Amino acid sequence: MKRAFVTGASGFVGRNLVQRLVQQGFQVRCLVRASSSVRFLRRMGAELCYGSLNDGRCLCDAMAESDWVFHVAGLTQALRRDELMRVNSEGAGQIAMACSRQAQPPVLVLVSSLAAAGPCLRGRVRSEADRPAPISHYGHSKRAGELAVQRYADRVPVTVLRPGVVFGPWGRAMLPAFRAIARLGVHLVPTFAPPPLSMIHAEDLADLLILAAQRGQRLQPIRAEDGNSNHAQGYYFACDDQYPDYAELGRMIGRSVGRSGVFCWHLADPFPWMVAGSIELVSRIRRHAEIVNVDKMREAHASSWASSPLAARQDLDFRPAMGLAERIQATSDWYRQNGWM
Ligand SMILES: NC(=O)c1ccc[n+]([C@@H]2O[C@H](COP(=O)([O-])OP(=O)(O)OC[C@H]3O[C@@H](n4cnc5c(N)ncnc54)[C@H](OP(=O)(O)O)[C@@H]3O)[C@@H](O)[C@H]2O)c1
């Protein structure tokens, strides 16, 4: 039986991954914190290891004898840039170092983000071979995490997945949009030219992560003479091949909740920036980071987030199990069945 070690298992993406791994018969061990919500993981029969991303020795022990390590833990929002860097970059480096210290280094699959690659021009689709150009603090921290694990690529087989917007069971980021549309039929769009989005359902992402561990290409080591050159090998975008913008997404959500019409309220600059700035100010006072902030507004104002699913299709034979509309319907049903909406 294959043994998988998962960080970030108590979060949205991690729970979906653990569920899939258990369903497929893997033995799963999870790194959790004292404050993590672990009821679901216990119910799934996963073994829990309490520890920290900063503690190299604890990581080495926790992942011992694992065949695969899925590094999912990460911060998607934070009050400060250095907090993002500490978790998303240094945390990834610690995990890769712990993998390299195993007698038989496991396959490491890093959950990065499309934000690490950055947006592309409208009308274009980003491929893994395009040079990364993140535009947000979050994106820079995820790119730094990719480079941190790539430093161990000569000793550890590493594959990096870059998901676009992830949605599905336990996903909280899109919940406010579902609720506003279901209750009021209104969808706030933070720009007049919303960028096309790359999206993936969390269960499809879980399947793709497992495929990446099984037969993904591995990162090439960075050699001194490469400078900061970009190797595409071992990187995969994780997305559907449909690219709705945020307004189209609102209409899809509307159909999923049984609304024939949705009023898409496009906000004119500088209003969305003022809203994001105000929310960020309150977040700082309350010392609790919110998903709406100035950094996310930078991403919302990009030209396009369309990324190519081709490499994952060609190398891993990955195709989402259902279309985007069906997945949004399933997400809406899950929110309702679980009393979230
Ligand atoms: N959601 C998306 O749309 C999306 C898109 C692209 C990429 N990603 C990436 O996917 C990963 C998971 O995101 P998510 O949406 O599942 O986020 P999430 O629901 O907030 O879960 C984050 C997970 O990371 C753990 N974590 C955070 N900081 C940690 C630390 N310092 N030490 C140990 N564990 C820590 C959390 O543990 P606790 O439960 O203890 O807090 C939680 O299990 C992240 O790396 C993110 O960058 C997400």
The ligand as an SDF file (V2000), in Angstrom:
LIG
                    3D

 48 52  0  0  0  0  0  0  0  0999 V2000
   -8.0860   27.9300   -3.0150 N   0  0  0  0  0  0  0  0  0  0  0  0
   -7.6410   28.2820   -4.1870 C   0  0  0  0  0  0  0  0  0  0  0  0
   -8.3800   28.8170   -5.0350 O   0  0  0  0  0  0  0  0  0  0  0  0
   -6.1960   28.0320   -4.5430 C   0  0  0  0  0  0  0  0  0  0  0  0
   -5.7750   28.3270   -5.8560 C   0  0  0  0  0  0  0  0  0  0  0  0
   -4.4530   28.0770   -6.2050 C   0  0  0  0  0  0  0  0  0  0  0  0
   -3.5740   27.5650   -5.2850 C   0  0  0  0  0  0  0  0  0  0  0  0
   -3.9970   27.3280   -4.0080 N   0  0  0  0  0  0  0  0  0  0  0  0
   -3.0180   26.7870   -3.0520 C   0  0  0  0  0  0  0  0  0  0  0  0
   -3.5740   25.6190   -2.4780 O   0  0  0  0  0  0  0  0  0  0  0  0
   -3.0870   25.4570   -1.1630 C   0  0  0  0  0  0  0  0  0  0  0  0
   -4.2340   25.2050   -0.2130 C   0  0  0  0  0  0  0  0  0  0  0  0
   -5.1230   26.3010   -0.2910 O   0  0  0  0  0  0  0  0  0  0  0  0
   -6.5680   26.2190    0.3860 P   0  0  0  0  0  0  0  0  0  0  0  0
   -7.4810   26.9970   -0.4850 O   0  0  0  0  0  0  0  0  0  0  0  0
   -6.8760   24.8240    0.7240 O   0  0  0  0  0  0  0  0  0  0  0  0
   -6.2980   27.0810    1.6970 O   0  0  0  0  0  0  0  0  0  0  0  0
   -6.9110   26.8630    3.1560 P   0  0  0  0  0  0  0  0  0  0  0  0
   -8.2680   26.2800    3.1050 O   0  0  0  0  0  0  0  0  0  0  0  0
   -6.7060   28.1810    3.8310 O   0  0  0  0  0  0  0  0  0  0  0  0
   -5.9430   25.7870    3.8020 O   0  0  0  0  0  0  0  0  0  0  0  0
   -4.6240   26.0980    4.0940 C   0  0  0  0  0  0  0  0  0  0  0  0
   -3.9850   24.9090    4.7740 C   0  0  0  0  0  0  0  0  0  0  0  0
   -2.6110   25.2290    5.0130 O   0  0  0  0  0  0  0  0  0  0  0  0
   -2.3600   25.0670    6.4010 C   0  0  0  0  0  0  0  0  0  0  0  0
   -1.3810   26.0600    6.8470 N   0  0  0  0  0  0  0  0  0  0  0  0
   -1.4070   27.3920    6.6460 C   0  0  0  0  0  0  0  0  0  0  0  0
   -0.3480   27.9610    7.2350 N   0  0  0  0  0  0  0  0  0  0  0  0
    0.3550   26.9610    7.8130 C   0  0  0  0  0  0  0  0  0  0  0  0
    1.5610   26.9140    8.5800 C   0  0  0  0  0  0  0  0  0  0  0  0
    2.2430   27.9990    8.8890 N   0  0  0  0  0  0  0  0  0  0  0  0
    1.9810   25.7100    9.0180 N   0  0  0  0  0  0  0  0  0  0  0  0
    1.2910   24.5740    8.7440 C   0  0  0  0  0  0  0  0  0  0  0  0
    0.1370   24.5570    8.0220 N   0  0  0  0  0  0  0  0  0  0  0  0
   -0.3080   25.7380    7.5700 C   0  0  0  0  0  0  0  0  0  0  0  0
   -3.6850   25.3010    7.0880 C   0  0  0  0  0  0  0  0  0  0  0  0
   -3.6580   24.7030    8.3680 O   0  0  0  0  0  0  0  0  0  0  0  0
   -4.6980   25.1250    9.5300 P   0  0  0  0  0  0  0  0  0  0  0  0
   -5.9800   24.4100    9.2220 O   0  0  0  0  0  0  0  0  0  0  0  0
   -4.0350   24.6840   10.7690 O   0  0  0  0  0  0  0  0  0  0  0  0
   -4.8360   26.6270    9.4280 O   0  0  0  0  0  0  0  0  0  0  0  0
   -4.6230   24.5900    6.1230 C   0  0  0  0  0  0  0  0  0  0  0  0
   -4.5980   23.2060    6.3330 O   0  0  0  0  0  0  0  0  0  0  0  0
   -2.2710   26.7140   -0.8380 C   0  0  0  0  0  0  0  0  0  0  0  0
   -0.9160   26.4030   -0.9740 O   0  0  0  0  0  0  0  0  0  0  0  0
   -2.7130   27.6990   -1.8860 C   0  0  0  0  0  0  0  0  0  0  0  0
   -1.7030   28.6260   -2.1740 O   0  0  0  0  0  0  0  0  0  0  0  0
   -5.2870   27.5320   -3.6090 C   0  0  0  0  0  0  0  0  0  0  0  0
  1  2  1  0
  2  3  2  0
  2  4  1  0
  4  5  1  0
  4 48  2  0
  5  6  2  0
  6  7  1  0
  7  8  2  0
  8  9  1  0
  8 48  1  0
  9 10  1  0
  9 46  1  0
 10 11  1  0
 11 12  1  0
 11 44  1  0
 12 13  1  0
 13 14  1  0
 14 15  2  0
 14 16  1  0
 14 17  1  0
 17 18  1  0
 18 19  2  0
 18 20  1  0
 18 21  1  0
 21 22  1  0
 22 23  1  0
 23 24  1  0
 23 42  1  0
 24 25  1  0
 25 26  1  0
 25 36  1  0
 26 27  1  0
 26 35  1  0
 27 28  2  0
 28 29  1  0
 29 30  1  0
 29 35  2  0
 30 31  1  0
 30 32  2  0
 32 33  1  0
 33 34  2  0
 34 35  1  0
 36 37  1  0
 36 42  1  0
 37 38  1  0
 38 39  2  0
 38 40  1  0
 38 41  1  0
 42 43  1  0
 44 45  1  0
 44 46  1  0
 46 47  1  0
M  CHG  2   8   1  16  -1
M  END
$$$$
